[in-house]
Amino acid sequence: MLSKLSVVKYIVVIVFSLGTVKVSAQAFGSGDIVYVKEGGKGSGSSWSDAMGELSQALFLASDWDPTNDGTLQVWVAAGKYLPTTDPNDRKATFQLVSGVHVYGGFSGEAGTEGNLSTRDWVKNVTILSGDIDRNDRAQVISDPVTQMVGENSYAVVTSSQTSPTAVLDGFTITAGSADEKNTMTCGGGVHNSNGKPTFRNLIITGNISSTGDGICNVNGGAPELTNVKVIHNR
């Protein structure tokens, strides 16, 4: 279980496996921290019980209501994270959520990181990648033309319809390819339609799009950017 809750949200996840329906409950509360570490298989209650995928944590928090639920933090350890396990799902994206603060840059060592000041997002590189078919020629893309191979997510991160309480801090965003005509042509790194998220300490590199290659803001999208580097996009 996560910490003792003052405000509790129960989300039921249904998993279909070999014809059997398995139901589990996940409780998130205001002020809670959810831990994510590459290879983790836990509930997210601690580094030693971390979830394995950021996409899982964001899915479980997808209907978070900051007005009623307060703030939820997601701490993510160094590693490479994809928005889906389906190599053909190019629409898959890390969808940010209002009221959910997502922080990268942790080592993920149990017992050593108990507050945000202990993380080092430069040293502990935390990658959000669109390389859903896992065949790009580099972990972090610096030349999209030569290093991106096959089919990648149209947009690695989506922050549409979010408020400033949707926070993304301490990540490298790479390998998005918004190249599909009449489907998604804007923002291989970040697609933001009518959203006002808060972006801090980000490197957005090696993404492709016909317009707004690194970050694309449409329909009044206006993120707040602090220490955000947008480089090597095409």
FENRAQUI-V242031 format. One record per backbone hydrogen bond with DSSP energy under -0.5 kcal/mol. CO is the residue of the C=O (numbers start at 1). NH is the residue of the N-H. Records with the same first field share a line. If there is no record, write none. Layout:
CO->NH ; NH
This chain:
7->30
9->11 ; 28
11->13 ; 26
13->15 ; 24
15->17 ; 22
17->20
20->17 ; 22
22->15
24->13
26->11 ; 28
28->9
29->32
32->73
34->75
35->51
36->77
37->40
44->35
46->49
47->50
49->44 ; 45
50->42
51->37
52->39
53->57
54->58
55->59
56->60
57->61
59->62
61->64
64->66
65->68 ; 69
66->70
71->31
72->101
73->34
74->103
75->36
76->106
79->127
81->129
85->87
86->89
88->90
89->92
90->154
93->95
94->96 ; 158
97->100
99->72 ; 101
100->102 ; 167
101->74 ; 103
102->169
103->76
105->120
106->78
108->110
109->112 ; 113
112->114
115->118
116->119
120->124
123->125
125->79 ; 127
126->172
127->81 ; 129
128->174
129->83
130->132 ; 153
131->134
143->147
144->148
147->137
151->133
153->177
156->94
157->191
158->96
159->162
162->196
163->166
165->167
166->198
167->102
168->200
169->104
171->173 ; 203
172->128 ; 174
173->205
174->130
176->208
177->179
178->210
179->181
180->183 ; 184
184->180
185->211
188->156
189->157
190->192 ; 216
191->159
192->194 ; 218
193->161
195->222
197->199 ; 224
198->168
199->226
200->170
201->170 ; 171
202->229
203->173 ; 205
204->231
205->175
206->175
207->234
208->178
211->187
213->188 ; 189
214->190
216->192 ; 218
218->194 ; 221
223->225
224->199
226->201
227->202 ; 229
228->230
229->204 ; 231
231->206
